Amino acid sequence: MSENRETSPLKRKTAKRAAAKSAKKAPRKSPPPARPSTNPLMVLLVMGGVAAIAFLGVTVIRQQRAIRDLQSAVHNDAPQGDSAKGKAPAKEKKPDHSAEKDQSDLKQKGADAPESGESEFAGSLFLLRYDESRDVVQYVPVRRKFSEPTLSAALDALIAGPDADERSRGLLSTIPDNLKVRSIVVRGDTATIDLSSHLLADAFGDIAVNRINQLFMTATQFPSVSRVVILVEGRPLSEIDGRVIEWPMKRRL
């Protein structure tokens, strides 16, 4: 009996040690991973950033295309007879206000009356010259003789474009040579010019801006015209190449 009493505590101690050792070896259950919370504001910000990057990429591609095409026109343009027509240069980084002074002088004089025995009137149309040294586009008034001192005659001359001598001096035009003037209405100091859809052909980047400016400056050389509205096939031209235009125009773009 005494031996059993002595070994019984030992057995209990051994059993406790074995149970403790077994408990240590048993793997602990890890808690389930927490699900990441989704922040709606963060999702919207990410989506907006992706959309902005995509829009910027498209805009850059279009501008690069316009610059390549216009630079190619500047370097490749050369006199090719009276039927050839110059193209506009690509960039207009710096405004050149020299043409505005010339235009102000023209508005004071208007179309010159013919001298005795002549049947032609002298007026102006506005062409372009690209100054590579300063990287600017200049609007250059060119004197022409018209059969009558009218806006219609001036626009016809503008559409005809620079002649061989003017092209040899680096003068260009963005106006399509197949552009048609559908009608011209002058009310007060506003000239409404309705043009054919050819006006919108390849009208992107600086070509579009220079095209509208050439029309505006040629029209406002006349003392009776200080504002211009341009229609295309009878409809208002609300924008060109994504650029919104407010009518009537009071100054060049």
Secondary structure as the mmCIF struct_conf table of DSSP 4:
data_model
#
loop_
_struct_conf.conf_type_id
_struct_conf.id
_struct_conf.beg_label_comp_id
_struct_conf.beg_label_asym_id
_struct_conf.beg_label_seq_id
_struct_conf.end_label_comp_id
_struct_conf.end_label_asym_id
_struct_conf.end_label_seq_id
HELX_RH_AL_P HELX_RH_AL_P1 SER A 2 LYS A 25
BEND BEND1 ALA A 26 ALA A 26
HELX_LH_PP_P HELX_LH_PP_P1 PRO A 27 THR A 38
HELX_RH_AL_P HELX_RH_AL_P2 PRO A 40 ASN A 76
TURN_TY1_P TURN_TY1_P1 ASP A 82 SER A 83
BEND BEND2 ALA A 90 ALA A 90
BEND BEND3 LYS A 94 LYS A 94
HELX_RH_AL_P HELX_RH_AL_P3 SER A 98 LYS A 109
BEND BEND4 ALA A 111 ALA A 111
STRN STRN1 ASP A 112 ASP A 112
HELX_LH_PP_P HELX_LH_PP_P2 ALA A 113 GLU A 115
TURN_TY1_P TURN_TY1_P2 SER A 116 GLY A 117
STRN STRN2 PHE A 121 ASP A 131
TURN_TY1_P TURN_TY1_P3 GLU A 132 ASP A 135
STRN STRN3 VAL A 136 PHE A 146
BEND BEND5 SER A 147 THR A 150
HELX_RH_AL_P HELX_RH_AL_P4 LEU A 151 ALA A 160
HELX_RH_AL_P HELX_RH_AL_P5 ALA A 164 SER A 168
TURN_TY1_P TURN_TY1_P4 ARG A 169 GLY A 170
STRN STRN4 LEU A 171 LEU A 172
BEND BEND6 ILE A 175 ILE A 175
TURN_TY1_P TURN_TY1_P5 ASP A 177 ASN A 178
STRN STRN5 VAL A 181 ARG A 187
TURN_TY1_P TURN_TY1_P6 GLY A 188 ASP A 189
STRN STRN6 THR A 190 LEU A 195
HELX_RH_3T_P HELX_RH_3T_P1 SER A 197 LEU A 200
TURN_TY1_P TURN_TY1_P7 ALA A 201 ASP A 202
TURN_TY1_P TURN_TY1_P8 GLY A 205 GLY A 205
HELX_RH_AL_P HELX_RH_AL_P6 ASP A 206 ALA A 219
TURN_TY1_P TURN_TY1_P9 THR A 220 GLN A 221
BEND BEND7 PHE A 222 PHE A 222
TURN_TY1_P TURN_TY1_P10 PRO A 223 SER A 224
STRN STRN7 ARG A 227 VAL A 232
TURN_TY1_P TURN_TY1_P11 GLU A 233 GLY A 234
STRN STRN8 ARG A 235 PRO A 236
STRN STRN9 GLU A 239 ILE A 240
TURN_TY1_P TURN_TY1_P12 ASP A 241 GLY A 242
STRN STRN10 ARG A 243 VAL A 244
BEND BEND8 TRP A 247 PRO A 248
STRN STRN11 MET A 249 MET A 249
BEND BEND9 ARG A 251 ARG A 251
#
